[in-house]
Every structure is written in C-alpha cells, then in structure tokens.
Amino acid sequence: MIRLLLLALTLVGCTSSPGIIPIGDDTYTIMISGQSGFVPVGGMKADAYKGAEKHCKTLSKSLEEVSFNSDSGFGKFPEVELKFKCV
C-alpha cells in the first residue's frame, strides 16, 4: 500500500516542456504536457505563467497574455499552452 502511494505521489509532478518558443515580434509560446493522467492542470497553468513571467523579466519587460488553452480528460495526458507577449 505504501509503495502505491509513493508511486502515485511521484507521478503527480511529472511534466515536460520544450521551453519558451518565439512565434513573432515579442510574442512567445510555452506548452507544458503532463506525463501521466495524474498531473493537475492548475499546477501546470501556474508553471506556464511563472516561466513566461521569468522570460519577460530577463528582457526587462512585462508579461501580457495573448491566449491560454488547456486540454485534459479521461484517457488523455493534460496539456496547457500559454501564448504571450513581452511588452
């Protein structure tokens, strides 16, 4: 029982991201994918915004959201995508 609990806790934090990708003039995208069905979308959303904010701060600019999309459901690994500008 304890092994199952430890396995479940390990799976909860597993995500991947290709990083910040430039898609236009001062416009970028970040996508985060869950590596299991047990990753909460809310945490992935927070990570996307934190990464975008950090990127804009390195440019001495502020974050402006262009769009945010998330996809999850039964039998799917969750994904979030944030498109943003650094202004």
N, C-alpha and C positions, 0 to 999 in steps of 0.2 A: 504494500500500500504506500509506504513512504517513497519507494522508488518511482511509482507512478506520479506521485505528487511532485517530486523533484523533476521528472521529465516534463510534466505539464508546465512547471514554472520556467524551465529552460526554454521551451518552445514559445512562450509568450513574448519574449523580447527579440525574436529573430526577424530582422528586416534587412532589405538591401536597397541600395540606391546608386545609380550611375553618377550622382553628384549634380552640380549646377550646370545646366546646358544653355548656352546663349542661343536665342532664337530670333533676335532682331536688335534694333537700336535700344540699348539699355534694357532689353527685355530678355527674361530668362525663364527656364522651367526647371522644376525639381520633381522627380517622381520617386515615391517610396513604395516598395512592394513587401508584403508580408510573406514570410517563408513557410507559413502554416496558416491554418484557418483560425488559430487561437490568438492572433495578434489584434489588439484593439485599434480600430480606426482612429479613435480620438487621440491616442498617443502618437500615431503616425502623422496625423494632421499637425500636432504640436511640433514634432520633429521637423516637418517640412517648413513651417513658419520660422523656427529657430535657425535652420540652415539658410533660409532666404535672408533673414534679418542679419545674420553674421556676414553673408556675402556682401550685402549692401553697405554694411558698416565698414568693411575693408576698402570700399570705394569712396568712403566718406559721404554716402548718400543714404536716403531713407527708402524703406520698402513701401511699394504701392501694389496692392493685389490687382491682377488683371482677371484671373478666374481661378476657381478651386473646384476640383471634381474628385469624387471618391466612388469606389466600386467595391462591393463586398456582397456576400450572400452565401447560401448553403452550397457547398461544393466548390467555392472559389477562394483563392487566397486574396486578401484585401489589398487594394492599391489606392494611393492618393496621388494627385498631381496638382501642383501649385504653379501657375504662371504669374510672373510678377515683373515689375519694373523697379529699377533703382533710380530714384529721382532726387 
